[in-house]
Amino acid sequence: QQKNELELQNRRLEEEKNELVQQKNELVQDKSGLATQENELEQQNKRLEERIKALKGREDEWAQEKSELEQEKNKLVKEKNELEQKKMKKRFIFNCCKGNQPA
């Protein structure tokens, strides 16, 4: 009787041990999968950081170009205003001269 109980207990412990070994193997596989996933995410993160760096470089270039274009625009607006003033002076002089002529 005692021998049978010990054998039964031994079988249960053996089954429990096998289940634990199987769980351990599954956990090892999960750990390996997670490590692979982590590596992939790290690589993806590096690629994104490189893209951000490249875009930042272009952003700086565009800011410089924008600044240059704004300066050029301001220069052209100034020239246009000067031409408008010259045109108004000529019109004023023309109107003054026209008004001084005898009818």
C-alpha angles and dihedrals in degrees: 000000000000090000091053092050091050091049090049091048089047091053091049091050090047091051090047090049090051091050090050091049089050091049089049091052091050090050091050089052091047090049091050091048091049091050090052091048091049091052091050091050091049091052091048090049091052091051091050092049090052091050091049090050091050092048091048088055091051091046090056091049091050092048089053092047091047090052091050092048091049090052090050091048091050090050091051092048089051091050091048091051091049090051090049090052092050090048091051091049091051091048090049092049091046091050092047092050092046091051093052095056116099115254 
